[in-house]
Amino acid sequence: MVLLFQRWQILGPPAGGGEGVLEITMPLLAAALAFGLCVDYEVFLVSRMAEEWRRTRRNTASIVFGVEHTGRLFTAAALVVAVSMGALMLSQVSLLVVLGATMAAIVVLDATVVRGVLVPAVMQLAGRANWWSPALRRRPAPARRPAEGETG
C-alpha cells in the first residue's frame, strides 16, 4: 500500500486524511481480509498433503501431491479474487481503489510465492516434524450427580 499509493503514487494519491497519507483503517481491513483468504488456501493445501502422508508415509511425495492436486484450483480461485478485487480499482471511491489494489496484490503473492515456494520449502525442511501431533487421549466424562428429587 505504501509503495503503490504513498511513495510512487502509481495508482493516484492515497485515500485518507491528508496529502500522501493512507487512511489508517485500510491496512487493517486489508490485513484482516487477506489473512482470512490466505489461511483458507493454506489449510486446504496442508490437508491434501496430510491425506497423502497418511496413505504413503512419504514426506516429499506428500508435499508434491498436495501442491500438484490443489494448484489449478488455487490458481483459478486466486485469479477470480484478484480480478474482482482489481475491479475495485476502477471505482471513483479512493478507499475502494486502495482496498482493491492491496487485496489483488496480496492474493497474487499468496498464490504464487507462499503456496508455490514458501509452504513446500518449509514443509520439506521440517520433514517428519510436519506430521507430529500430540497424543489425543480421551478423558473420562465426569460422573453426573443426580439433581434434587431425581432418583438414580
C-alpha positions in Angstrom: 0.0 0.0 0.0 2.7 2.4 1.0 4.7 1.8 -2.2 1.7 1.9 -4.6 0.0 4.9 -3.1 2.3 7.0 -0.9 5.8 6.6 -2.4 5.3 6.1 -6.1 1.6 7.2 -6.4 1.2 4.8 -9.3 -2.5 4.4 -8.7 -3.1 8.0 -7.7 -2.9 9.7 -4.3 -3.9 7.6 -1.3 -7.3 7.6 0.3 -7.1 9.3 3.6 -6.8 12.2 5.8 -4.1 14.3 4.1 -1.8 14.6 1.2 0.3 11.4 0.8 -1.2 9.7 3.8 -3.1 6.4 3.8 -6.3 6.0 5.8 -5.4 4.0 8.9 -8.3 1.6 8.6 -7.3 0.4 5.1 -4.2 -1.6 6.1 -6.0 -3.1 9.0 -9.0 -4.1 6.8 -6.8 -5.4 4.1 -4.7 -7.4 6.5 -7.8 -9.0 8.1 -9.4 -9.9 4.8 -6.1 -11.2 3.4 -5.4 -13.3 6.5 -8.8 -15.0 6.1 -8.4 -15.7 2.4 -4.8 -17.0 2.8 -5.5 -19.2 5.7 -8.3 -21.0 3.9 -6.0 -21.7 1.0 -3.2 -23.0 3.2 -5.4 -25.2 5.3 -6.8 -26.8 2.2 -3.3 -27.3 0.8 -1.9 -28.8 4.0 -5.0 -31.1 4.4 -4.3 -32.6 1.0 -0.7 -33.1 2.0 -1.8 -34.8 5.2 -4.1 -37.1 3.3 -1.3 -38.3 1.2 1.0 -38.6 4.2 -1.4 -40.9 5.9 -1.6 -43.0 2.8 2.1 -43.3 1.9 4.1 -42.0 4.9 6.5 -40.2 2.4 7.1 -36.6 3.1 8.3 -35.4 -0.3 5.7 -37.3 -2.1 3.0 -35.8 0.2 4.2 -32.3 -0.5 4.3 -32.8 -4.2 0.9 -34.4 -4.2 -0.6 -31.5 -2.2 0.8 -28.8 -4.4 0.0 -30.7 -7.6 -3.6 -31.5 -6.7 -4.5 -28.0 -5.4 -2.5 -26.0 -7.9 -5.2 -25.5 -10.6 -7.9 -24.8 -8.0 -5.8 -22.3 -6.1 -4.7 -20.5 -9.3 -8.2 -20.2 -10.6 -9.6 -19.0 -7.2 -6.7 -16.5 -6.8 -7.3 -15.2 -10.3 -11.0 -14.8 -9.7 -10.4 -13.0 -6.4 -7.6 -10.8 -7.8 -9.7 -9.8 -10.8 -12.7 -9.0 -8.7 -10.6 -7.0 -6.2 -8.8 -5.4 -9.1 -12.1 -4.2 -10.5 -12.5 -2.1 -7.4 -9.6 0.0 -8.7 -11.9 1.3 -11.4 -14.1 2.9 -8.7 -14.2 6.6 -8.1 -14.1 6.0 -4.3 -10.4 6.2 -3.3 -10.9 3.8 -0.3 -12.1 1.1 -2.7 -9.2 1.7 -5.0 -6.7 1.2 -2.2 -8.5 -1.9 -0.9 -8.9 -3.4 -4.3 -5.3 -2.9 -5.3 -4.0 -4.2 -2.0 -6.2 -7.3 -1.9 -5.3 -8.2 -5.5 -1.6 -7.9 -4.8 -1.9 -9.9 -1.6 -3.9 -12.7 -3.3 -1.4 -13.0 -6.2 1.6 -13.1 -3.8 -0.1 -15.7 -1.7 -1.0 -17.9 -4.7 2.5 -17.7 -6.2 5.1 -17.1 -3.6 3.6 -18.5 -0.5 1.8 -21.5 -2.0 4.3 -22.3 -4.7 7.6 -21.7 -2.8 7.4 -21.0 0.9 5.0 -23.7 2.1 6.6 -26.5 0.2 10.1 -25.4 1.2 9.3 -25.1 4.9 7.4 -28.5 4.8 10.4 -30.1 3.1 12.8 -28.7 5.7 10.6 -29.7 8.6 10.5 -33.3 7.3 8.7 -35.8 9.6 8.1 -33.0 12.1 5.2 -31.8 9.9 3.2 -34.8 10.8 3.8 -34.9 14.6 0.8 -34.3 16.7 0.3 -34.7 20.5 -1.4 -37.8 21.7 -5.1 -37.3 21.8 -6.4 -39.0 24.9 -10.0 -39.2 25.8 -10.7 -38.2 29.3 -13.5 -40.0 31.0 -16.7 -38.0 31.3 -17.2 -36.6 34.9 -19.7 -38.5 36.9 -23.1 -37.0 36.8 -24.7 -36.3 40.1 -28.5 -36.7 40.3 -30.4 -33.5 40.7 -32.6 -32.9 43.8 -35.7 -35.0 43.7 -34.2 -37.3 41.0 -33.7 -40.9 41.8 -30.8 -42.6 40.5 
